[in-house]
């Protein structure tokens, strides 16, 4: 998997998590966990691309 593919995969994971967040999860207090996971995936996507720039 290339860095660009890895970054895209991370973004896809974040989007899938955000799309699957349901109102029930908000009621159960799980919404912050879902958002935190999506944020983590997005930050990993940025880090992958930053590492590529630094090594180029």
HELIX and SHEET records of a PDB file:
HELIX    1   1 UNK A    3  UNK A   20  1                                  18    
HELIX    2   2 UNK A   23  UNK A   27  1                                   5    
HELIX    3   3 UNK A   31  UNK A   55  1                                  25    
END                                                                             
